[in-house]
Amino acid sequence: MRLVLFSLLLCAEPLLAQVPANQAGQVAIVSVDLTPDSPVSSQELQAVADEITKHTYFPRHLGEMVERARYTLQCDGYFKADVSLADTRAVTPDQTAIAITLAIREGYQYRLSEITFTGNKAVLTSELRNQFTIANGDVFDTEKIRRDLEGIRRVYVSRGYINFVPVPNTDTDDATNSVSLKIDVDEGQPFRFGTLTIEGRELHPGDRQKMLNAWKPNEGGVYN
């Protein structure tokens, strides 16, 4: 089964935008329970509850809690975890604090099988793979992979490929509870340093040279 992870791995936690506590119109979650048929360990439930209760939510955005719970489980390898909001109960008369019940199916815990790359020409596959801290056989942690994708982005940007985009795709094998990650690389074109224009007060020639000297080109004339 092939799943496209572009939004999951590149956006992930940012799409679960944090909101300040005690903001007007928001509610706090004071407890998280499970439906009787949710086979979730106490350790996993605690991790989910900790993630959910440290944020506050607008009533119309309670679905955020479901996404947070699912993402927490995916970070522990439960890649196909299914989560839904089964019930909400007001704890305070003004309904600014609520208790919730989740229905959770963790599914299998997956491990990384391999990471492969296609489309990369400017950077060797071995160098790209070295940017990943997750090893073959490790629990398939989506948060770790998201951070590692940012690492290969920095490699490309340092070489002038500022429009670089990695497109991650996954193949899951339920027989071995493993996931292979294929990253399609869209390198774009490298940009090189052109001219430096400084607006504002007139600079002394020596000051201008100092600023230019601070911009050091790497191999190929690309400036960082």
C-alpha positions as CSV (number, residue, x, y, z in Angstrom):
1,M,0.0,0.0,0.0
2,R,1.4,3.4,-1.0
3,L,0.8,6.4,1.1
4,V,1.8,9.9,0.2
5,L,3.4,11.7,3.2
6,F,4.1,15.1,1.7
7,S,1.8,17.0,4.0
8,L,2.4,14.7,7.0
9,L,6.1,14.8,7.0
10,L,6.8,18.3,5.8
11,C,4.1,20.0,7.8
12,A,3.4,17.6,10.6
13,E,3.7,19.5,13.9
14,P,3.3,23.0,12.3
15,L,-0.2,22.1,11.1
16,L,-1.1,21.5,14.7
17,A,-0.6,25.2,15.5
18,Q,-0.1,25.9,19.2
19,V,-2.4,28.5,20.7
20,P,-1.8,30.4,23.9
21,A,-3.4,29.1,27.1
22,N,-6.3,31.1,28.6
23,Q,-7.1,32.9,25.4
24,A,-10.7,34.0,25.4
25,G,-13.2,31.6,23.9
26,Q,-10.9,28.5,24.3
27,V,-11.4,25.4,26.3
28,A,-8.9,23.3,28.3
29,I,-8.8,19.5,28.3
30,V,-8.5,18.2,31.9
31,S,-8.7,14.5,31.2
32,V,-8.5,12.0,28.4
33,D,-10.2,8.6,28.5
34,L,-10.6,5.8,26.0
35,T,-13.6,3.8,24.8
36,P,-13.7,0.3,26.3
37,D,-12.7,-1.3,23.0
38,S,-9.6,0.8,22.5
39,P,-6.6,-1.5,23.0
40,V,-4.1,1.2,24.0
41,S,-1.3,0.7,26.6
42,S,-1.2,3.0,29.6
43,Q,2.1,4.3,28.4
44,E,0.7,5.3,25.0
45,L,-2.4,6.8,26.6
46,Q,-0.2,8.9,28.9
47,A,1.8,10.2,26.0
48,V,-1.4,11.1,24.1
49,A,-3.0,12.7,27.2
50,D,0.2,14.8,27.9
51,E,0.2,16.1,24.3
52,I,-3.5,17.0,24.3
53,T,-3.8,18.6,27.7
54,K,-0.9,20.9,27.3
55,H,-2.8,22.9,24.7
56,T,-6.1,24.8,24.7
57,Y,-8.6,24.7,21.8
58,F,-11.4,26.7,20.2
59,P,-14.6,24.8,20.5
60,R,-15.0,24.7,16.7
61,H,-11.5,23.2,16.4
62,L,-11.7,20.3,18.7
63,G,-10.6,18.1,15.8
64,E,-7.1,19.3,16.5
65,M,-7.1,17.0,19.5
66,V,-7.6,14.0,17.2
67,E,-4.7,15.1,15.0
68,R,-2.5,15.6,18.0
69,A,-3.3,12.1,19.3
70,R,-2.8,10.5,16.0
71,Y,0.6,12.3,15.5
72,T,1.8,11.2,18.9
73,L,1.1,7.6,18.1
74,Q,2.7,7.9,14.7
75,C,5.9,9.2,16.3
76,D,6.0,5.9,18.2
77,G,5.7,3.9,14.9
78,Y,1.9,3.4,14.9
79,F,1.9,4.8,11.4
80,K,-1.7,3.8,10.5
81,A,-3.2,4.7,13.9
82,D,-6.9,5.5,13.7
83,V,-8.3,8.1,16.2
84,S,-11.7,9.6,16.6
85,L,-13.4,11.8,19.2
86,A,-16.1,9.6,20.9
87,D,-17.4,12.0,23.6
88,T,-16.9,15.4,25.3
89,R,-18.1,16.3,28.8
90,A,-18.1,19.7,30.4
91,V,-16.3,19.9,33.7
92,T,-17.0,23.5,34.6
93,P,-20.4,25.3,34.3
94,D,-19.0,27.7,31.7
95,Q,-17.7,24.8,29.6
96,T,-14.2,26.2,29.5
97,A,-12.8,22.9,30.8
98,I,-13.9,19.6,29.3
99,A,-13.1,15.9,29.6
100,I,-12.9,13.8,26.4
101,T,-13.1,10.2,25.3
102,L,-11.1,8.9,22.3
103,A,-11.6,5.8,20.2
104,I,-8.2,4.6,19.2
105,R,-7.0,1.7,17.1
106,E,-3.2,1.8,17.1
107,G,-2.7,-0.9,14.5
108,Y,0.8,-2.3,13.9
109,Q,4.0,-0.6,15.1
110,Y,6.1,-0.1,12.0
111,R,9.9,0.0,11.6
112,L,11.9,1.6,8.8
113,S,12.9,-0.8,6.1
114,E,15.0,1.5,3.9
115,I,15.3,5.0,2.5
116,T,15.9,5.5,-1.2
117,F,16.2,8.7,-3.3
118,T,15.4,9.6,-6.9
119,G,16.0,12.7,-8.9
120,N,19.1,13.8,-6.9
121,K,22.0,14.9,-9.1
122,A,23.8,17.7,-7.2
123,V,24.1,15.7,-4.0
124,L,25.2,12.1,-3.7
125,T,22.7,9.6,-2.3
126,S,25.1,8.6,0.4
127,E,25.4,12.2,1.6
128,L,21.6,12.6,1.7
129,R,21.2,9.3,3.6
130,N,23.7,10.5,6.2
131,Q,21.5,13.4,7.0
132,F,18.9,11.0,8.5
133,T,19.4,10.0,12.1
134,I,16.9,7.2,11.8
135,A,18.5,3.9,10.9
136,N,17.1,0.9,9.1
137,G,15.2,-1.2,11.6
138,D,14.4,1.7,13.9
139,V,10.8,2.5,14.9
140,F,9.2,4.6,12.1
141,D,9.1,7.9,13.9
142,T,7.4,10.5,11.7
143,E,8.7,13.5,13.7
144,K,12.3,12.3,13.4
145,I,11.9,11.9,9.7
146,R,10.3,15.3,9.4
147,R,13.4,16.8,11.1
148,D,15.8,14.8,9.0
149,L,14.0,16.0,5.8
150,E,14.8,19.6,7.0
151,G,18.4,18.5,7.2
152,I,18.6,17.5,3.5
153,R,16.9,20.8,2.7
154,R,19.7,22.7,4.4
155,V,22.3,20.7,2.4
156,Y,20.7,21.8,-0.8
157,V,20.1,25.4,0.2
158,S,23.8,25.7,1.3
159,R,24.6,24.9,-2.4
160,G,22.3,27.5,-3.9
161,Y,19.3,25.2,-4.5
162,I,16.8,27.4,-2.7
163,N,13.8,26.0,-4.4
164,F,14.6,22.4,-3.5
165,V,11.6,20.3,-2.5
166,P,11.7,16.7,-1.2
167,V,8.6,14.7,-1.8
168,P,8.4,11.7,0.6
169,N,6.4,8.6,-0.3
170,T,5.9,5.4,1.7
171,D,5.3,1.8,1.0
172,T,4.1,-0.3,4.0
173,D,4.5,-4.0,4.3
174,D,2.0,-5.4,6.9
175,A,3.6,-8.8,6.7
176,T,6.9,-7.5,8.2
177,N,5.4,-4.4,9.9
178,S,7.9,-2.2,8.0
179,V,7.9,0.9,5.9
180,S,10.2,1.8,3.0
181,L,10.6,5.6,2.5
182,K,11.2,6.8,-1.1
183,I,12.1,10.5,-1.4
184,D,11.6,12.1,-4.8
185,V,14.0,15.0,-5.1
186,D,13.0,18.1,-7.0
187,E,16.3,20.1,-6.9
188,G,15.3,23.1,-9.0
189,Q,18.0,25.3,-10.3
190,P,21.0,26.6,-8.3
191,F,21.1,30.3,-7.6
192,R,24.4,32.2,-7.5
193,F,25.2,35.5,-5.9
194,G,24.7,38.5,-8.1
195,T,25.0,42.0,-6.8
196,L,24.6,43.4,-3.2
197,T,22.6,46.6,-2.9
198,I,22.5,48.3,0.5
199,E,19.8,50.9,1.0
200,G,20.0,53.5,3.7
201,R,22.9,55.7,4.8
202,E,25.9,56.0,2.6
203,L,28.7,53.6,3.7
204,H,32.3,54.3,3.9
205,P,34.1,52.3,1.2
206,G,35.9,50.3,3.8
207,D,32.7,49.4,5.5
208,R,31.2,48.2,2.2
209,Q,34.2,45.9,1.6
210,K,33.9,44.4,5.1
211,M,30.3,43.5,4.4
212,L,31.2,41.9,1.1
213,N,34.0,40.0,2.7
214,A,31.5,38.5,5.2
215,W,29.8,36.8,2.3
216,K,32.0,33.8,1.6
217,P,31.2,31.7,-1.5
218,N,31.4,27.9,-1.2
219,E,32.6,25.6,-3.9
220,G,31.0,26.6,-7.2
221,G,30.6,30.3,-6.3
222,V,27.3,29.9,-4.4
223,Y,27.0,32.2,-1.4
224,N,25.6,31.1,2.0
